[in-house]
């Protein structure tokens, strides 16, 4: 197996390659940059640098920045189609989707489960199902769904309390000023669920840009001697960003090879993001909450081929990530969940795709997971042509917060029990 040494030097190079200074930009409360480029903010009090179904398990940890447990959220932006991801054996499925349904002969069998099969692109996930470490949550979504990407994503990010910070940002706020710079990191784009009122995440917009970049000497002279000019201010921002990256690098052990990871980056946002997440978690830089974002799941046309490719990326990324965690002896301390703002409508459209729907699908992966199929996707009980939501996202959040040892009621207002995905 090809292996990647992840050293302190490489971490510095990674930061230089993935971060680009954008000058005087600022971040709004929903994590969207108001400047011409991506924004990265360092967790801590108002310090920011603009740069490139059941009873929840009881956690024995406490919600401290140095707690051992880590959570990785993989955002499948656009609305992943549940029915083709887990094609049901119900004959109505083929009737609703004569042109795009996954043929019965192509579906992967799930041992002990006959109501659904697995999309063939997800074959790398089968070993985790067999081990009992993969949970599949069907029909996840809010009871009063909204088909707008923006509204639905905001509801997921903020746990349906749109005037409050992100649901994981609230966890960060509870220990503001005590987290490491990389405790909360977004990979691949903005991660509003990590945005707190007092603490903001570090955002690395392009994980696949982690490579050596030589800073041209001319940059160091740009705007020199005139601190009040735009060029001078830009130069100061650059210097601040580089200083921040040095601070980040200082969190990494001095050993030249702090981690030895399976090489599973595949040149796509999902697997590359998960490879970077694995490097952060195994390098012991204080990473605790990591969000990996990937787009493309809004399959209004030509869905069969598009989704097959995306699910291949997802399966390879999750498989490689879990292997990396097991190899680093972190498998018991890391939980992975996937989210998507909604599912798709039950019937295909005229463009061999599917339109925005309601109930969707989440995967929960990890050695502490109680594997199995949760929720339902009843084609005989549709909600205006959509899969009816039967699992509130906040039930999954409750399980995640219990896992982290966080105060569920402080974060969500109350508990949402009913999803038993942890041992």
N, C-alpha and C positions, 0 to 999 in steps of 0.2 A: 504493500500500500504506500502510495506517495504521501509524505508527511511534510508539514510546513513548520519550520521553526518560527516561533513568535517571540521576538526578543524586545528588550527596551529600545534598542536602536530601530528596529522595524516599527515599533509603535510610534516613535517620533516621525519616521518616514510616512507612516500611515496617516498621521494627522496632517502632515504637510501636503500630502497628495489629495486628501479628501476634503480639505477645508479651504475655502476661498473668502478672503476679506471683501466685504461689500460696503465698507465705509460707514455712513452715518445712519444705517437702517435701524429700525426698531421693531419689536415684536408686539402684536396686538394680543388681546386676552384669549383669542382662539388659536394662537400659535402661528398665524399667517403673517409672514414678513411684509412690512410696508415699504421695504426698499427693493432694489433691483436684483436681489439675490437671496439665497437661503440664510437663515439666521440660526446661530448656535448660541445658547445661553448656558452659563455655568450654574448648576444648582447651588443655592445659597441666598442669603438675604440681598435681594436687589442688585446682585453683581452679574453683569452680562457683558458678553463679548460678541460682536457681530462677526461671524466667521462662516468659511465654507465647511330520572327522577329520584331527594333523600335528605337525611340529616347531615349537614356538612361535617367533615372531619374536624376534630379538635386539634389545633396546632399546639405544639409544645414550645414554639418559639415566641419571642416578643418582637414587636414592630420597631426594632432598632436598626440604625444604618449598618451595624456590623453583624446583623443576623445572617445565618448561613443560607437561608432559602432565597432562591431567585425565581422571577417570573418573566417569561418571554411571551409577548403577544404578537402574533402574525396577523396583520391587517390585509385582508383580501379585498381591496377597494373596487367597487363597481357593482357588487352584488352577485356572489357566486351562486350558481344554480345547484340546488340541493338534489333535485330529482335525478339528474344525470350523474351526479357524484355518487349517490347511493340509489341506483335504479331499483324501484320496487318490483316485487313479483306480481303485484296487482295488475290484472289485464287492462285496466283503464289507463294505465301509464302508456302503453303502446297506442291506444286509441287517441289519447290527447296529443301524442307526439309521433305521428306516423313517419315524419321525415328525419327527426333528430334523436329519437330514443336510442339508448345503447342496446344493441341486439343482445338477446338472452345468451347467445353462445359466447359473447365477448365479456360478459360480466364475470368478475372474480367471486368465487364463493367465500363466504365468511363462516368459519366453523361455528356451529351452534346457533346460527341465525339463518332463517329461511325467508324472512319478509323482505329483505333487500339483498342486493349484491353490491360489489364495489367496482367503480370505474376501472378499466384495465390500466389506465395510467398511474393508478395508485398502488400498484403491486409492491413497491418498496415499503409500504406501510403494513403489509400483511404480517410480517414477523412480530410487530408490536401488538397486533390484534391477538395473535396466537399466544403471546406472553401475558395477555390480560392487562397491557399497559396503554391501550388506546380506547378512549371513549368517544363516541359519535353522538352529538346532541342534535336531534332532529326537531324541526319546528321551533327554533329559537327566534324570538322576536317580541316586540311589544304588542300587547293585546289590541291597541289602537294604531295599527301601522300607518306609516306615511311613505309614499313611493318616491319622494324627493331624496336624491342622494345627500344633499346638504343637510336637510332636516334630520334624516335618519342617522347619518354619521354623527351629527351633533348629539343626538339623543344617546347613542351608544357611548360616545366619548365621555359625556357628562352624567351618565346613568340616569337620564331623563330628568335631570334637574338643570335646566338650561341657564340658570343664573349663577350656578356654582362652577368651580374649576373642574378639570378633568378628574375622573374617579380615582385614578392613581396619583394625580397631583395632590389630592387631599391627604393621601398617605404621606407624601413627601412633606407637606406643610406641617404635619404633626410633629416632625423632627427637624424643622427648618434650621439650617446652620450647622447641622451635624453630618450631612451626607458628603461623600467624596464627589469629585467633579464629574465622574462617570457613573454615579449611582443610578441615574435615570438617563437613558440614552435612546434616542430615536434614530433608526437607520433607514435611509431611503426616502426621507421626507418628513414633514411636520408630524408630530405625535401629540395632538391636543389632549389625549387622555392622560398624558404625563404633566400637563401644565397645571401648576399650582398657583395659589395667590401670592405666596412668598418665595416659592422655589420653581425654577424653570429647568427643563431638561437640556442636555447637550444633544444637538441635532447634527448628524453626519449625513449629508444629502446623497452622497454617492459611495456606498460601501465598496463597490468594485473599482474605485479609484485609489484604493489603498496600495500605493506603490511609491517608489522613490521619486521625488520631484526636487530638482535643483533650483533654489531661489536665485534668480539673476542678481548679481551685485548692483545692477542699476536700480532695482527696487529699493535698496537700502538708502540710495541717494535721492529717491523721488521725494520732492517737497522739502528737502533738507534746508534748514536755515530760515524757514518762514512758517512758524507753527500756526499762524492765523489763517493762512491760505487754505483753500480746499485741498490742494495737494499735500500740504503739511498735516492737515487733519487726517487725510487718508493714510499718510505715512504713519501717523501715531496709531491709527486703528490697526494697521498691519503689525506694528511693533507689539501692540497689546495682544493681538491674536497669537503671534508667535510666542509671546511670553506665556499665554494660556496653554498653548500646546506643550511647552516645556514643563509647565506645572502638571499637565496630564501625564506626561512621560515620567515625571518624578514619582508617580504613584506606582509605577511598574517596578518589579524587583530588578536589582542590578544585574542579576544573572543574564547572560546573553541568550539563553534559551529557556524561557520561563514556561513555555507550553509546547507540546508536540502533538499536532492535530491532524486527523485524517483530512486529505485534500478533497473536499466535496463541492467547492465553489464551481458553479456551472455557467458563469457568464450571464446570469439573469438575476433580477432584483431579489427573488425569494431565496435561492440557494446562496447567492453572494452575501445577502444580508444575514442569513443564519450562520454562514461561515464566520463573518465578522463578529456576530453575537457570541459564537463559541470561543473565539479568540479573546474577547473581552472578559468572558466569564472565567476562563481557565487561566488568564494572565494575572488574576488576583489584583485587579485595579479598583476594587470596590463596586463593581457593577452589580446592581440588584434588580432593576426593572429595565427591560429592553423591549422596544417596539420595533418590529420589522414591517415596513410598508411596501406593498406591491399593488400595481394597478392592472387593468386589462380584463376584469371579470364582468364588465358590462356587455354581455354577449347578445346584442339585439339582432345580429345577423351572423351567419356562418358559424354557429356556436360549436358544432361538433369538433371541428379541427382546432379552433381557438382554445376552447376549454381543455381539450386533451393535452395541448402543449403546456398550458398553465398548471394543470394538475400534475403533469410530469415534473415540472420545476418544483412544485410544492412537495411532492413525495420524496424526491431526491434530496431536497433541502432538509426536510424533517428527519429522514433516515440518517443522513450524514451528521446532523446536529446531535441526535440522540446517541449515535455511536461515539461522537466526540465527548459527550458528557460522561458516558459509561467508561470510556478509556481514561478520562481524567478523574474517575471516581467521584463524579458529581451527579450521577444519574438520580440519586435519591433526593437531591437538594434542588432540582430544577424542574419547573412545571412549564409546559408550553400550551397555549390556547390559540386557536384561530378565530377571527371574527370577520364578519362581512355585514354591511349595513342592512341588507335584506336578502331574501331569496328571489326566485323568479316565478312568474305565473305558471300555473300547471300546464297550460296548453302552449304549444309552439306558435309562433307568429308566421306571417307570410314570407319572411326573409330567412327562414330556417334558423331562427334564433328564439329567444324568449325575452319578454319585457319585465319591467320591475314588478316584484311581487311582495309577499309578506314573510311567512315563516321560512327561515333559512337553516343553515347547518354550521355547527362549530365542532372542531376536533379538540380533544384534550389529551395530551401525550406526556408521559413521564412514568418513572418507576413507582411512584406513589399513587398512580391512577388506578381506580377500579374500572377496568375496561368493560365495554359493552355498548349496547345501543340504548339511548335514552330518548324520551319524547316520542313523537309520532309524526307521520306524514300521511294522514288519512285522505285518500283521493275521493272518498265518499262523503266527506264533510268539509268541502272547500269554503273559504271565506271570499265571496265575490270573485271566484275563479282563482284564488290564491291558496297556497298551503296555510292552514290556520296556525297562528302562533300558539304554542302550548307551553313553552318554557320561556319565562322572562329572563332577559340577559342578566338582570341583577341577581338571579339565582346562581348563575355561573360566577358572577363577581363575588358573591358571598363566599363561595367555595374557595376562590382565589385569595380573598382577604383572610379567611380562616387559615389558609395555607401559609400566608405571610406572617400571621400572628397579629394582624391589624385589628383595630376596633371597628367592626362592621357597622355598628349603629352610628358611630361618628361619621363614617364615610358615606353610608347609603341612607341614613335616616332611620332605617330599621333593617332587620334581617329578612332575606328572601330565601327561606329554606325550601327544600324540595328537589334538589339536584345532588345525588350522591355519587360524585365522580372521584372521590378520594378515599383511599383505604383507611 
